[in-house]
Structure formats: C-alpha cells, structure tokens
Amino acid sequence: MTISYLDSHRISGLSSDTKPTNVETNSIYISTDDQERYWYDGSSWDWENPVHLRGVFAGGYSTGISNVMDYITIATTGNAIDFGDLVSPRYGQGGVSSPVRGVFGGGYTGSNVNTMDYITMDTTGNAIDFGDLTLTRRAVTGVSSSVRGVFTGGHDGTNYNTMDYITIATTGNATDFGDLTVIRHYTGGVSSGVRGVIGGGLSTSTIVNTMDYITIATTGNATDFGDLNNATQSLAGVSSDTRGVFGGGYIAAATNIMDYITIATTGNATDFGDLTASKYNPAGISSGDGRGVFGGGYISANTNVIEYITIATTGNATDFGDLTVARRDLTGV
C-alpha cells in the first residue's frame, strides 16, 4: 500500500469539494482550486495538518557523536527547531518514514549497533526503541513506502549487501529482504513509495556509480537500474513520487553535483544542477509533493546549512536556513 496523490484534474468530473471514493488508505487528495490537502484514513477524508509536511534531521557527528533531532516544515524556509533526542548519540544510521512515524536504524555510537529508534512525526519528543536490524552496521541507507521501510547496505569492518525490512506502524525486529547487486555502504536512497533506488557508495575500497532498485512491497534481490554520472559515495537522496535526485557526496573530493532519475524507469542519471557548496555526508528530506531538502554535511568543516530544490524542475539549490547544530553523517526522515 502506498501513498497516492490525487487531484481534480486527474479525476474526470471531480470538483474540488467532491472527494474520490474507493481509494486506498493513506491516499492524499490535493484540490487544484486552492491546493488544500486531504488525508484518507480508511473511512473518511480529513484536512491534512501541515505538520505532515514536517522533516526531521537526526544524529550525526558534530564536535562528537550527536543525539540531536531537529525539524523543519518542508514547504517553508527557515531555521530548524529542536525536536528531541535519539535514544543514544549516533551517526551513520539509515532513516525510513511513513506520514506518521520515522524510524532510524543502525549507526555508530562508539561501536556499530543494530538499534532502531522511532519518533511520531506530528509531535516533538525523544525517540523510543523500535527493535533491531538483522546485522550490526553503520553507513546504512533507508528507502520506504507509507507502510514499509527497507534498510540497505552498511559495514561493520565488512561491507554488506544486506537489505532488511520493517512494517513502520509496528515495532519489532527487522526481517531479511534480499541483497543489493554490490556490497557497499555510504550510498544514497530515493523512493517513489512503490520503488526504491539505491545509488553510489563505497564497495570495499572502490567508489561505485551503481544504482539498484527494489519494489518495496515485495522481497527479493535488487536489480540493476543504471549508473550515476560519477562514481560517488557519501551522497544523499531526495524524491517525489516520480523523480529521485542524488546530491553531494565524495568523488575524488567533496562534490556539489546533483543527478536525477525517473524512478519508474531504468537508465543512467542526468545532471540536475548544483548544491550551494561541495559537501559529503549530508542528509536528504522530501515532502513527496515536490520539494527536496538537503541538510548538514562536511565542507571544510561540519556545516549547518540547509538548502532546497524543486524536484520536478532542474537547477541549482537555494538556501533554506540552518540546522540547530552543524554536523555530518546525519539522517533525514
């Protein structure tokens, strides 16, 4: 089950004050007259509280390992606001999310962990234990639908091609999903809600341009998607239900390059534009309806810069505001 975005132009004969019927739970209706958003909870349509367009940046490395979580309202610009703390300070964790809950998996706390924490996106407060990944590892990447989250790759002295999945609405330990085509860590991830694409990364000591894809609702091994324009590690991904954008990372040095793909197809990435500065280990957050936000990373020092793009277009990123703490190797949901 995935989030569906519906509007009155795409549904024949539907006026802005008439909501569709016979749709999936977690569908969103967008009125094309006034752009109001409505959420279908399985029985009725409710106006979608703007907090559902909230993004949370979590953990990372600052002057030490950080437990900081801060949040933004994706549709606006401005500085991030304190959200609460992770269960323990860590960096290199992966993040997956539904419109209701965000889950962080793996990472490094002083040693690599298999811990998963969760938050409720609409509220603020500290994270709560969710369960464990199948393996202890850091430099993990997450992709998700509104129902399921998949944690991919990572390393613990050994590089992994492992993929685990969870049902985001419940708590408990992760289950094996399948394998990436190449063992690697420090990848970027984008997802349409149906398909997840994992790009780049470090495979043993080789930086790769590989992109793999999975169908999130099923299990099984990943399939080759195509190649990034450059072999890149430590990059971040943002996505809409149509397009994914990979930004930043490390090639032979930090880069400001952004590449994009059409998630429903396969093929090589295309140049999108540039971030405001070359950086690696930033985090990516998406609203699903058009805006991608990159936060933090390492330039010549850890940065607190947040910047955004409009995913449907191409072009350079624009300043959004600042994180509460400058840090790299953080995660966004």
C-alpha positions as CSV (number, residue, x, y, z in Angstrom):
1,M,0.0,0.0,0.0
2,T,1.4,3.4,-1.0
3,I,0.5,7.0,-0.7
4,S,-1.4,8.1,-3.7
5,Y,-1.6,11.8,-4.7
6,L,-4.9,12.6,-6.4
7,D,-6.2,15.9,-7.8
8,S,-9.3,17.1,-9.5
9,H,-7.5,17.5,-12.9
10,R,-6.6,13.8,-12.8
11,I,-10.0,12.5,-11.8
12,S,-12.6,13.2,-14.6
13,G,-15.6,15.2,-13.5
14,L,-14.4,15.7,-9.9
15,S,-14.8,19.1,-8.4
16,S,-12.6,20.5,-5.6
17,D,-15.3,19.9,-3.0
18,T,-16.0,16.3,-4.0
19,K,-13.6,13.7,-2.7
20,P,-12.9,10.5,-4.6
21,T,-14.2,7.1,-3.3
22,N,-12.9,3.6,-3.5
23,V,-9.3,4.7,-2.8
24,E,-6.5,3.2,-0.7
25,T,-6.0,4.1,2.9
26,N,-3.3,6.8,3.2
27,S,-4.2,8.5,-0.1
28,I,-3.9,12.3,-0.3
29,Y,-6.3,14.4,-2.3
30,I,-5.0,17.8,-3.5
31,S,-7.6,20.3,-4.5
32,T,-6.4,22.0,-7.7
33,D,-8.6,25.1,-7.0
34,D,-7.0,26.0,-3.7
35,Q,-4.2,23.4,-3.2
36,E,-5.7,22.2,0.1
37,R,-4.6,18.7,1.0
38,Y,-6.9,16.0,2.5
39,W,-5.9,12.7,4.1
40,Y,-7.9,9.5,3.7
41,D,-7.7,7.4,6.9
42,G,-9.6,4.4,5.5
43,S,-13.1,5.7,6.3
44,S,-13.2,9.5,5.8
45,W,-11.3,12.4,4.3
46,D,-9.7,14.9,6.8
47,W,-7.9,18.1,6.1
48,E,-4.2,17.3,6.2
49,N,-2.5,19.1,9.0
50,P,0.6,20.9,7.7
51,V,2.7,19.1,10.2
52,H,2.5,16.1,7.9
53,L,4.9,18.1,5.7
54,R,7.5,18.0,8.5
55,G,11.0,16.8,8.1
56,V,13.3,15.6,10.9
57,F,17.1,15.6,10.8
58,A,18.6,13.1,13.4
59,G,22.0,12.3,14.9
60,G,25.3,12.8,13.1
61,Y,28.8,13.9,14.1
62,S,29.4,17.4,15.4
63,T,32.2,18.0,17.9
64,G,31.4,14.5,18.9
65,I,28.7,11.9,18.3
66,S,25.3,13.7,18.4
67,N,21.8,12.6,19.6
68,V,20.2,15.9,18.3
69,M,17.0,15.8,16.3
70,D,15.7,19.0,14.8
71,Y,12.8,19.6,12.5
72,I,11.7,21.8,9.6
73,T,8.4,22.5,7.8
74,I,9.4,21.5,4.3
75,A,7.0,23.8,2.4
76,T,8.5,26.9,4.1
77,T,12.1,28.1,4.7
78,G,13.8,29.0,8.0
79,N,16.0,27.5,10.6
80,A,15.4,24.1,12.1
81,I,13.8,23.7,15.6
82,D,14.7,21.2,18.3
83,F,12.6,18.1,18.2
84,G,14.1,15.9,20.9
85,D,16.9,13.3,21.3
86,L,17.7,9.9,19.8
87,V,17.8,7.0,22.3
88,S,21.6,7.3,22.2
89,P,24.0,9.6,20.3
90,R,25.0,8.1,16.9
91,Y,25.9,8.7,13.3
92,G,25.7,6.8,10.1
93,Q,22.2,5.4,10.7
94,G,19.6,5.0,8.0
95,G,16.2,6.6,8.0
96,V,12.7,5.4,6.8
97,S,9.3,7.0,7.3
98,S,5.6,7.0,6.8
99,P,3.5,10.1,7.1
100,V,3.0,9.2,10.8
101,R,6.3,7.7,12.0
102,G,10.0,7.9,11.3
103,V,12.4,5.1,12.1
104,F,16.3,5.2,12.4
105,G,18.3,2.0,12.0
106,G,21.9,1.1,12.7
107,G,24.8,3.6,13.1
108,Y,27.8,4.1,15.3
109,T,27.6,5.1,18.9
110,G,31.3,4.3,19.8
111,S,30.7,0.9,18.3
112,N,28.5,-0.2,15.5
113,V,24.9,-1.0,16.5
114,N,21.8,-2.8,15.2
115,T,19.4,-0.5,17.2
116,M,16.3,1.0,15.7
117,D,14.5,4.1,17.3
118,Y,11.3,5.7,16.2
119,I,9.5,9.0,16.5
120,T,6.0,10.2,15.8
121,M,6.4,12.9,13.2
122,D,3.4,15.1,14.3
123,T,4.8,15.5,17.8
124,T,8.1,16.5,19.4
125,G,10.0,14.5,22.0
126,N,12.7,11.8,22.4
127,A,12.9,8.7,20.2
128,I,11.7,5.3,21.5
129,D,13.2,1.8,21.0
130,F,11.7,0.1,17.9
131,G,13.7,-3.2,17.7
132,D,16.9,-4.4,16.0
133,L,18.2,-4.8,12.5
134,T,19.4,-8.3,11.4
135,L,23.0,-7.1,11.5
136,T,25.1,-4.6,13.4
137,R,26.3,-2.0,11.0
138,R,26.7,1.7,10.1
139,A,26.6,3.8,6.9
140,V,23.2,2.4,6.2
141,T,20.6,3.8,3.7
142,G,16.9,3.7,4.0
143,V,14.1,3.7,1.4
144,S,10.4,3.5,2.3
145,S,6.7,3.5,1.3
146,S,4.0,4.7,3.6
147,V,3.8,1.1,5.0
148,R,7.3,-0.5,4.8
149,G,10.8,0.7,5.4
150,V,13.9,-1.1,3.9
151,F,17.4,-0.6,5.3
152,T,20.2,-1.3,2.8
153,G,23.9,-2.0,2.8
154,G,26.3,-0.7,5.5
155,H,29.5,-2.0,7.1
156,D,30.9,-3.3,10.3
157,G,34.5,-3.9,9.3
158,T,32.9,-5.9,6.5
159,N,30.9,-4.4,3.7
160,Y,27.3,-5.7,3.4
161,N,24.8,-6.1,0.6
162,T,22.1,-7.0,3.1
163,M,18.7,-5.4,3.0
164,D,16.2,-5.7,5.9
165,Y,12.6,-4.5,6.1
166,I,10.2,-3.4,8.8
167,T,6.5,-2.5,8.9
168,I,6.8,1.1,10.1
169,A,3.5,1.2,12.0
170,T,4.5,-1.7,14.3
171,T,7.6,-2.3,16.5
172,G,9.8,-5.3,16.4
173,N,13.0,-6.7,14.8
174,A,13.7,-6.3,11.1
175,T,13.4,-9.2,8.6
176,D,15.7,-10.1,5.7
177,F,14.5,-8.6,2.4
178,G,17.2,-9.7,-0.1
179,D,20.6,-8.4,-1.3
180,L,22.0,-5.4,-3.2
181,T,23.8,-6.2,-6.5
182,V,27.0,-4.9,-5.0
183,I,28.3,-4.9,-1.4
184,R,28.6,-1.3,-0.3
185,H,28.0,1.4,2.2
186,Y,27.6,5.2,2.2
187,T,25.0,5.0,-0.6
188,G,22.1,7.4,-1.3
189,G,18.5,6.3,-1.5
190,V,15.3,7.7,-3.2
191,S,11.9,6.2,-3.4
192,S,8.5,6.8,-5.1
193,G,6.6,4.9,-2.5
194,V,6.4,1.9,-4.9
195,R,10.1,1.5,-5.9
196,G,13.3,2.3,-4.0
197,V,16.6,3.1,-5.8
198,I,20.0,2.9,-4.0
199,G,22.8,4.8,-5.7
200,G,26.6,5.0,-5.4
201,G,28.6,4.0,-2.4
202,L,31.9,2.6,-1.3
203,S,32.4,-1.1,-2.2
204,T,35.3,-2.3,-0.1
205,S,37.8,0.4,-1.2
206,T,36.2,1.3,-4.6
207,I,33.7,4.1,-5.1
208,V,31.0,3.0,-7.5
209,N,28.4,4.6,-9.7
210,T,25.9,1.7,-9.4
211,M,22.2,2.2,-9.0
212,D,20.0,-0.7,-7.9
213,Y,16.2,-0.8,-7.5
214,I,13.7,-2.8,-5.5
215,T,9.9,-3.0,-5.3
216,I,9.4,-2.0,-1.7
217,A,6.1,-4.0,-1.2
218,T,7.8,-7.3,-2.1
219,T,11.0,-9.1,-1.0
220,G,13.9,-10.2,-3.2
221,N,17.3,-9.1,-4.5
222,A,17.9,-5.7,-6.1
223,T,18.0,-5.3,-9.9
224,D,20.4,-3.0,-11.8
225,F,18.9,0.4,-12.6
226,G,21.7,2.2,-14.4
227,D,24.6,4.4,-13.4
228,L,25.2,7.8,-11.7
229,N,27.1,10.3,-13.8
230,N,30.1,9.8,-11.4
231,A,31.2,7.1,-9.0
232,T,30.2,8.8,-5.7
233,Q,30.0,7.9,-2.1
234,S,28.5,9.7,1.0
235,L,25.7,11.2,-1.1
236,A,22.1,12.0,-0.1
237,G,18.8,11.4,-1.9
238,V,15.5,13.3,-2.1
239,S,12.5,12.2,-4.2
240,S,8.9,12.8,-5.3
241,D,6.6,10.0,-6.4
242,T,8.1,10.5,-9.9
243,R,11.7,11.6,-9.7
244,G,14.7,11.0,-7.5
245,V,17.6,13.4,-7.0
246,F,21.0,12.4,-5.6
247,G,23.1,15.3,-4.2
248,G,26.6,15.9,-2.9
249,G,29.0,13.2,-1.8
250,Y,32.6,12.4,-2.4
251,I,34.1,11.6,-5.8
252,A,37.9,12.4,-5.6
253,A,36.9,15.3,-3.3
254,A,33.6,16.7,-2.0
255,T,31.2,17.5,-4.7
256,N,28.2,19.8,-5.3
257,I,26.8,17.7,-8.2
258,M,23.1,16.7,-8.3
259,D,21.9,13.9,-10.6
260,Y,18.3,12.9,-11.2
261,I,16.4,9.8,-12.4
262,T,12.8,8.9,-13.3
263,I,12.1,6.3,-10.6
264,A,9.6,4.2,-12.6
265,T,12.0,3.7,-15.4
266,T,15.6,2.4,-15.6
267,G,18.6,4.1,-17.1
268,N,21.5,6.4,-16.3
269,A,21.2,9.5,-14.3
270,T,21.0,13.0,-15.8
271,D,22.6,16.2,-14.5
272,F,20.2,18.3,-12.3
273,G,22.2,21.2,-11.1
274,D,24.5,22.1,-8.1
275,L,24.2,22.3,-4.4
276,T,25.2,25.7,-2.9
277,A,28.6,24.2,-1.9
278,S,30.5,20.9,-2.3
279,K,29.9,18.6,0.6
280,Y,29.7,15.0,1.6
281,N,27.6,13.1,4.2
282,P,24.6,15.4,4.1
283,A,21.1,14.2,4.7
284,G,18.0,14.4,2.4
285,I,14.4,15.0,3.2
286,S,11.4,15.1,0.8
287,S,7.8,16.2,1.2
288,G,6.6,13.8,-1.5
289,D,4.8,16.6,-3.4
290,G,7.6,18.5,-4.9
291,R,10.4,19.8,-2.6
292,G,13.7,18.2,-1.6
293,V,15.8,19.5,1.2
294,F,19.5,18.7,1.9
295,G,20.9,19.4,5.4
296,G,24.3,19.3,7.0
297,G,27.4,17.5,5.7
298,Y,31.1,18.3,5.6
299,I,32.6,21.0,3.5
300,S,35.9,22.0,5.1
301,A,34.2,21.6,8.4
302,N,30.8,20.3,9.6
303,T,28.1,22.6,8.2
304,N,24.6,23.6,9.5
305,V,23.4,24.7,6.1
306,I,20.0,23.6,4.8
307,E,19.2,24.0,1.1
308,Y,16.3,23.0,-1.1
309,I,15.3,22.2,-4.7
310,T,12.0,21.8,-6.6
311,I,12.3,18.2,-7.6
312,A,10.1,18.5,-10.8
313,T,12.5,21.1,-12.3
314,T,16.2,21.2,-12.8
315,G,18.6,23.9,-11.4
316,N,20.8,24.8,-8.5
317,A,19.8,24.6,-4.9
318,T,18.6,27.6,-2.8
319,D,19.3,28.4,0.8
320,F,16.6,27.2,3.2
321,G,18.1,28.0,6.7
322,D,20.3,26.4,9.3
323,L,20.3,23.3,11.5
324,T,20.4,23.8,15.2
325,V,23.9,22.1,15.3
326,A,26.4,21.8,12.4
327,R,27.0,18.1,11.7
328,R,27.7,15.4,9.1
329,D,26.7,11.8,8.7
330,L,23.2,12.7,9.9
331,T,19.9,11.2,8.7
332,G,16.6,12.7,7.5
333,V,13.1,11.4,7.5
